[in-house]
């Protein structure tokens, strides 16, 4: 069932998100059906915004998404897709915008996640450590000049993006790791989770390629 944009707006208050979006922050775009990642394989491709609304669930579909609020988001994704052909398999977007209800109830996340801000994307790595590392290299190369020109971005550590079989955990991870995706977001310095001089959460990967101390 499709719901009006007034309902996802209300979720931001209900789940105590630090973002309080106005109606103008939302773009009308159909929600991607659950479990159907968008796939890009041609170098030079640009992202289709219809692949960025992941506000669908078994309970509801929100055919509105925050996509343009952060001006670095779309250019950042397109910078990565310029090198999509180097990945060796189809580069899949497995999540981007998520409404607070889906983030909290289905992903076990928090309402301050960059997904609910509309400036985060997850790229499929198929539970394959080597693919995660290869994609990391592509992302860092793709965004090198972009970061130099003032477009801050950060990457979730591989251990945070890993599937954990029975008897494993973040403290006792599988070896090798089994990452399901590589998460990139464009959280600006000075936002709630970042001091003014810091581009990523502690322990996340900076544009220089080194984890934070």
NORSUL-V932383 format. One record per helix or strand. SS is the DSSP state (~ for helix, > for strand). FROM is the first residue (numbers start at 1). TO is the last residue. Records with the same first field share a line. If there is no record, write none. Layout:
SS: FROM-TO + FROM-TO
//
This chain:
>: 2-3 + 26-28 + 38-40 + 53-53 + 56-56 + 61-62 + 64-66 + 91-95 + 97-97 + 120-124 + 154-155 + 162-162 + 179-179 + 181-185 + 205-205 + 211-211
~: 5-14 + 23-25 + 49-51 + 72-81 + 84-87 + 100-105 + 114-117 + 129-142 + 144-148 + 158-161
//
